[in-house]
Amino acid sequence: MTNMELVLNMLAEVSATDMSRDSDPVGIDEVTKVAKQGGAVAKDARKSYERRSGKKIVSPLNAKNLKELKEKEDGDE
């Protein structure tokens, strides 16, 4: 995960947390709605950055292939 991906993840989390405090959701449906709203904030920020910079933020690095990437790095040494 790149630094930009990490920051966007943090933005989604803090946005959802703040909205949750304001709306005090009850039940899974309301909590899910707030979580999606937090994610939408980060998505909007990502799209805006990508549009302005011409760069993509999302990388192929993730937990699913972390072991594979680590093994590749170890083999390069």
LOZASE-271974 format. One record per residue (C-alpha): x, y, z; residue number from 0; residue in one letter. Coordinates in nm, 4 decimals. Layout:
N
       east      north         up   seq   type
          X          Y          Z   NUM      A
...
END
This chain:
77
       east      north         up   seq   type
     0.0000     0.0000     0.0000     0      M
     0.1383     0.3373    -0.0963     1      T
     0.1423     0.6421     0.1304     2      N
    -0.1395     0.7994    -0.0717     3      M
    -0.3521     0.4861    -0.0320     4      E
    -0.2823     0.4878     0.3409     5      L
    -0.3835     0.8534     0.3710     6      V
    -0.7059     0.7932     0.1789     7      L
    -0.7828     0.4955     0.4006     8      N
    -0.7286     0.7142     0.7055     9      M
    -0.9496     0.9869     0.5536    10      L
    -1.2302     0.7349     0.5015    11      A
    -1.1993     0.6121     0.8595    12      E
    -1.1878     0.9529     1.0244    13      V
    -1.4723     1.0786     0.8054    14      S
    -1.6910     0.7815     0.8945    15      A
    -1.6042     0.8162     1.2630    16      T
    -1.6904     1.1859     1.2659    17      D
    -2.0183     1.1297     1.0797    18      M
    -2.1024     0.8446     1.3145    19      S
    -2.0559     1.0684     1.6175    20      R
    -2.2841     1.3291     1.4641    21      D
    -2.5618     1.0922     1.3537    22      S
    -2.5338     0.8240     1.6263    23      D
    -2.6392     0.5375     1.3974    24      P
    -2.8367     0.2458     1.5393    25      V
    -2.8337    -0.0952     1.3742    26      G
    -2.6296    -0.2450     1.0962    27      I
    -2.8139    -0.0618     0.8173    28      D
    -2.7434     0.2838     0.9613    29      E
    -2.3830     0.1961     1.0481    30      V
    -2.3269     0.0641     0.6953    31      T
    -2.4705     0.3849     0.5499    32      K
    -2.2295     0.5979     0.7559    33      V
    -1.9328     0.3767     0.6607    34      A
    -2.0201     0.4132     0.2920    35      K
    -2.0433     0.7909     0.3330    36      Q
    -1.6932     0.7963     0.4830    37      G
    -1.5676     0.5883     0.1933    38      G
    -1.7327     0.8280    -0.0517    39      A
    -1.5357     1.1177     0.0974    40      V
    -1.2090     0.9331     0.0319    41      A
    -1.3253     0.8267    -0.3154    42      K
    -1.4025     1.1883    -0.4065    43      D
    -1.0588     1.2959    -0.2813    44      A
    -0.8899     1.0184    -0.4817    45      R
    -1.0724     1.1042    -0.8015    46      K
    -0.9985     1.4745    -0.7587    47      S
    -0.6271     1.4086    -0.7048    48      Y
    -0.6063     1.1701    -1.0001    49      E
    -0.7849     1.4187    -1.2256    50      R
    -0.5598     1.7089    -1.1245    51      R
    -0.2288     1.5215    -1.1151    52      S
    -0.2826     1.2768    -1.3993    53      G
    -0.1490     1.0016    -1.1697    54      K
    -0.3264     0.6905    -1.0427    55      K
    -0.3231     0.6347    -0.6682    56      I
    -0.4359     0.2735    -0.6329    57      V
    -0.1477     0.0287    -0.6610    58      S
    -0.1387    -0.3500    -0.6947    59      P
     0.0201    -0.3712    -0.3487    60      L
    -0.2151    -0.5274    -0.0968    61      N
    -0.2262    -0.7863     0.1780    62      A
    -0.3174    -1.0643    -0.0652    63      K
     0.0168    -1.0469    -0.2454    64      N
     0.2312    -0.9094     0.0385    65      L
     0.3986    -1.2468     0.1022    66      K
     0.4770    -1.2851    -0.2669    67      E
     0.6245    -0.9356    -0.2839    68      L
     0.8334    -0.9966     0.0285    69      K
     0.9713    -1.3210    -0.1159    70      E
     1.0590    -1.1423    -0.4390    71      K
     1.2400    -0.8660    -0.2465    72      E
     1.4326    -1.1259    -0.0426    73      D
     1.5337    -1.3054    -0.3632    74      G
     1.6690    -0.9818    -0.5134    75      D
     1.9168    -0.9305    -0.2322    76      E
END
